[in-house]
Amino acid sequence: MTANTSRKPTKSATSETAPDQTSQGFTAEERAAMRERARELKAEARADKDRAEGERDVLAKIAELPEADRILAERIHAIIQASAPALSPKTWYGMPAYAKGGKIVCFFQAAHKFNARYATLGFNDTANLDEGAMWPTSFALKELTAEAEARIAALVRQAVS
């Protein structure tokens, strides 16, 4: 009995990819936000952050922002702290955020974070903002007028009610 040595080696299907195929993966900003979130999760896994540490983290993130975003973020932070003192400040994907029972209720997304033309105040599904079959969960912020501040305060109070 002789072995057949004339067979060509076979390649697995996974090793054969067309050289001109490109992946439409995450943007650099999205990858940076995911890395930031991974660091935050590791920090939370080591120990639950207390309110003072969360406050320091949020204020440090706000201080890093470009001036226009920083001014908005400082005001939003003050409004949220005054309107819903039960919310705990913490960072979330590198953004100032506010949690109740460990779950993010609302967050501030700076315009520069994703090269947007405006900052955003967003609310997660834990926010009690349900209104009929459809309601807004994020709001564009270009400037904060007295009327806008009053509306934000009311939304934050409703979100934690």
C-alpha positions, 0 to 999 in steps of 0.5 A, spaced: 500 500 500 502 506 498 500 513 500 498 518 495 502 524 496 499 528 490 494 531 494 494 539 494 493 542 501 487 545 502 486 552 505 480 553 510 475 558 508 477 563 514 484 564 511 481 566 504 479 573 504 479 578 498 485 583 499 480 589 497 475 587 502 475 593 508 471 593 514 466 598 516 468 598 523 468 603 529 470 610 528 476 613 532 471 616 537 467 610 538 473 606 539 475 611 544 469 612 548 469 604 548 476 604 551 473 609 556 467 605 558 472 599 559 476 603 564 470 606 568 467 598 568 474 596 571 474 602 576 466 600 578 468 593 579 474 594 584 469 598 588 463 602 588 464 609 587 461 613 593 458 620 591 464 624 592 468 620 588 463 620 582 463 628 583 470 629 583 470 624 576 465 628 573 468 635 575 474 633 572 471 631 565 467 637 565 474 641 566 477 637 560 472 640 555 473 646 551 470 652 553 463 652 550 462 645 552 465 646 559 460 652 560 454 648 558 456 642 562 457 646 568 450 649 568 447 642 567 451 639 572 448 645 577 441 644 575 441 636 575 444 637 582 439 642 585 433 638 581 435 631 583 440 631 589 438 623 589 442 622 583 449 620 583 454 623 579 459 619 575 462 618 568 459 614 563 463 613 556 467 619 558 461 623 559 458 626 565 452 622 567 447 621 573 445 615 576 439 612 580 440 605 584 447 604 579 443 605 573 444 612 568 438 616 568 441 622 564 448 624 561 451 630 558 454 629 551 459 634 549 459 637 542 466 636 541 466 628 543 463 626 536 464 632 532 457 634 533 454 641 532 451 641 538 451 638 545 446 633 548 442 632 554 440 625 554 436 620 558 436 613 558 430 608 559 430 608 566 428 616 566 421 616 567 419 621 561 414 616 558 409 620 555 404 616 550 407 612 545 413 616 543 417 622 547 424 625 546 430 622 550 435 627 548 435 634 547 440 639 543 443 644 547 446 650 543 445 655 549 442 655 556 437 660 557 432 661 563 427 658 559 431 652 557 434 651 564 427 651 567 425 646 562 431 641 564 430 642 571 423 640 570 425 634 566 430 631 571 425 632 576 420 628 572 425 623 570 427 621 577 419 621 580 
